[in-house]
């Protein structure tokens, strides 16, 4: 029941104002860090574009391309029939990549009368930074809904900002898909939390369902890994269903929201087969079908029901695998995401680790286990301790409530429904399993921690400002009174916020006062040379990360790029990377010519890499894939053999005749060497002289 008293209205208004204030504070904070780190407002345009590193540059290039198109219609046509991103291929960018946000922003910028006030790059980065404000507000609302106090939201926002290193990396990877999508995921979680509250009217439930659909749709549209995140969420919903924390209507509604969102994105992405072949769709279909076929799962004694749940889960798992196999292998013949499953198999030692694609992920720190220093940083801001206490307490209560639910019959449960909801609310149960499942994901893969740490702030704040933790502690101290419970729920978060302000505000001010400047003269020199000295239709080969920058800064055609969700592109990338392997000049030349390359850019940082350990350097991965012994001292597998040729990227610099006959050096500095492929002289022999890969 809503409280419309003046006191409640003022208190709620203050809560909303604080949420907006914290969101704006976070937005200004990351924007200032970005400006101070690069001196973004004073560097050249080419330097600004180079600052969009790796795949960020590729995504931003489409925003730039749409703005430079003669019209919006022409720009969309170029997106749908793109022949600049992959040489000798015409691809549909809107189908292959999640770049609708770039298209939407470019259209908005062209339509709004702001061109004379705001540069396109600022319109782009300010939009992404503004989404951080939305992210903080969404986490704030989740904590407020769970605890009933907006002080929990305030504590959530403070923790999110203080733990910036572990909650976001938006200030230096602006265009990453997760920076667009995670704010919508947080909004979706807030909508689910509100939907699962028992006091909602029918109209409020319908509004929440539509909010869940819109936020899930936006999340799925902006990140290509949406299916894997939604799969974890579907497993959370399934677990709650097995524990009988949700009604049949709630479970079905949540599943259908996921399915309708994915199918909407599938339609907008020109029937992208990767979505139809996703595990989450197969799982939801299997869960709903088995549930329909087994209506009596939630009947019987505790032992009987546990047995039924285990059998039910086994059937769902078996049917999921069957549906996914039939859809992906037999029907769609889908191979776009096989590299992800190779990575998972190799990560848990279930498959060969010599596979190039899997090793490329495994050797990156971001895809390794969560470092322990992350927990040390989280403990330093007082976040970890209340989070762990809340987790332990709620897990115990969840297990007890689940056993109670499974022990009672359906008739008994109908009569005691209100009491059980009061004992363990479904919105709390959902958020508990959400943080547990995504926490496990974060510990297994460090890059996924950004999904977990933001929600972790909300759960910890709920523990500090909610009633469950304090009721147990005060009962243990035998002083559990309503007045004292209310007092500690309001005093403790205020004291914690005051302590965090006293301890970290000077550090934040010091951090904001540090001024740096973008400095990468070698890359600037390379981009300037390409723009002025090479034909506009020239095709460039090289590393994925560098080529994304070349497309953004120069608009030249690429042979490969960082968006790895395509089997043919992954194979092409492995072929292009043979320039860093031990291959003959003829072999490398034929490979590059077969994919239409005119120039190849070699990087000393890759050819002589020392950042990774032996076995994880790019040249080592190529040697292993080619069956060659790796560089340097160390053990090698017995089946590896010495290569018959020197390393191409190093040997070509000797200007030997075999290399000069096929390649001409056209540019070099301390970091990069660019070679133009010569036209191969035709031999006076019968047969084709066409190069082959």
Protein Blocks (a to p, Z undefined) as FASTA:
>chain_A
ZZfbfklmmmmmmmmmmmmmmmmmmmmmmmmmmmmmnommlmcfklmmmmmgcjlmmmmm
mmmmmmmpmblklmmmmmmmccklpghiacdfklmpccklmmmmmmmmmmpccklmocfk
lmmmmmmmmmmmmmmmmmmmmmmmmnopaklmmmmmmmmmmmmmmmpcklmmmmlmklmm
mmmmmmmmmmmmmmmpmkbcfklmmmmmmmmmmmmmmmmmmocklmmmmmmmmmmmmmmm
mnopacfklmmmmmmmmmmmmmmmmmmnoopaklmmpmklmmmmmmmmmmmmmmmlmgcj
fklmmmmmmmmmmmmmmmmmmmmmmmmmmmnopaklmmmmmmmmmmnopacfkbfklmmm
mmpmklmccdfklmmmmmmnommmmmmmmmmmmmmmmmmmmmmmmmpcfklmmmmmmmmm
mmpcfklmmmmmmmmmmmmmmmmpmklmmmmmmmmmmmmmmmmmmmklmmmmmmmnopac
fklmmmmmmmmmmmmmmmmmmmmmmmmmmmmmpccddddfklmmmmmmmmmmpcfkbccd
ddfklmmmmmmmnopacfbdfblcbfklmmmmmmmmmmmmccdfklmmmmmmmnopabdc
ddfklmmgckbcghiamklmmmmmnopacehjddddfkbccdfbdcfklmmmnopaklmm
mpccfbdcfkbccdddddddddfbedjfbdcZZ
